[in-house]
Each structure stands twice: as C-alpha cells, then as structure tokens.
C-alpha cells in the first residue's frame, strides 16, 4: 500500500478575484512547501472523480446549484464575500471530485492517507447557498459518496479551520451516519457553532462544537482534541475520519487570532492519525478549507503532510509571539459536562 496520495486542482488559478484573500497563491505555497520536504514529485496525484447528480443533489439543493452555475457563467458575486468567475462552476465541481477521489482511495486502502488541495473551499457552503468564499461543500460531497457508493456506515468530519463550518453542520444536522465536530474561534464569522448545537432528530448527539476565544493557542487545540474529540470518537466509532483543515488557525493569519502554530497543527494531525491506526484501519483524509497568510500556508501544508507520513519536520515559523490565553478552559469544562466525559 502506498503511503500518501494528493489531489491538486489543475487550472485553479482561473478562480480568482484581484485583491481577494481566497487566492490561487494559497494552494501554490502548499505545493512549494511539499516540494521542499520531498513530498510532491514522488507522490501520486489523483484526477477528480466525475460526480453523479445523485450524489451532489443529496448535498446541495438543485435550485442552489442552478444559481451557482448561472452566477459563474456571468462571473457574478454570490454575496459580498463570495465571488465566481466563468471557470468557477467547473473548478468547484472538480474540487468536489478531487475530494471524492482522495476519500475513495483512502477508504479502499489504495493509499494509507490522502491530502486534497480542494479549491475553491467548501465548508461554509450550506445545502441551499454558497457563502464565506465557498461554493460546493467538498468534504460533504466526499462523505455522501462514501455513504452511497462505498457502503460506509459511520463517518466523522472533524473541522479544524479558524471558522465554524456552518455549511457542513447544516447538511448533516439531522443525520446520525455522518457526525460533525468542530474546533473554531468564537465569537466570530459565521456566528454559528455554539456548544449547545448538537444536532436534531436522528442527528441529535452527532454534532459536537468546541468554540474557543481568540489567543487560545496550541495547548487549547491539543487538549480539546485529546480530552473531548478522541473520547467522542471512541463513543461513536467512525470508519473513517475526514478532516476539514484550514491554516487560518495559525498565529500569522490576518483574519483570526487563534495563535496556533504549524507545529501545533502537525501534532494535532498526528494525534488524529494515530487514533485511526488503532480504531478505523488507518483511514484519514485531509481537505483544504481556509487560510490566508502565505507563509503560514507554506508551513502548515508541510505540517499536515509530514504528520500523515510520519516524517520528521521543523517548524520554521515557531510559536506565536503573543502569550496564549486560558479562557478556552471554560469550553473544556462545559463540553465535559454536556457530553458527560
């Protein structure tokens, strides 16, 4: 079994708006970083899977997909933050297809792990609208494909982006087959992801949110993973972990202030990968979401990839220059109470 596979979004440079933080450079700095740690040239790259209407319509309303396609044909904005170009529809479909290709390869154990450089990103895209720079919810499409096509019964999506993945939560809110877990800065955009948001109906108890204040840093990130996320995973026993990863948690990111370091990201991914080795046949796949400082993207891309292949690596940017706060401990206490850990 090969250790690692990648999806790179060919021609993604055709989705860009001058001056917008969601730029092609976000992916290109990750590519450069992986080259520098010898994890680019020799690693297999997957072509995007051609997604059936049945799969994508299970994730997004057909009405929204028609709006997105029409907006893209005219290079229109979906909202004040979320742009399209004439190439955006096809590139969004490709990104979702790349997510599916990586998820399927990891599920089948063709590769031990996978990293999909999914651009445009997806976790803010709800069932009925695109927002927050996101067009199609890539990780949700990958999860739905695994459910419908590969026979997966229990999937966990873990969101470690700066922002809460309101779209992913929305899509799986009433479902128990796909659980959604998020560690995110709060209060912050998009204003969702409170501790008491745990799903409804059959999905009650299958959404877990860990909102933490700015300046929480590495200790908060790692503690919440080990003391809340892993016990929760032990409880629901997923067959695969799909990780929505944004490097905007990094202390250099201009849009947030979580103060996580690249070495903290590396440690978090290793923690989750180690859990999969003991609990779900090593199945873990990473999907790119946000992140807007290019130096941070360079370092965090290396952090993720080297963690997946268990390769030694040194964080060139180091720890945050500002001290970490401890107010996140209230989230830890409240989460333990709510979830009875």
Beta strands, then each sheet from edge to edge (+ up, - down):
strand 1: 2-8
strand 2: 44-45
strand 3: 111-117
strand 4: 155-160
strand 5: 178-185
strand 6: 207-212
strand 7: 240-245
strand 8: 284-288
sheet 1: 2+ 1+ 3+ 8+ 7+ 4+ 5+ 6+
end
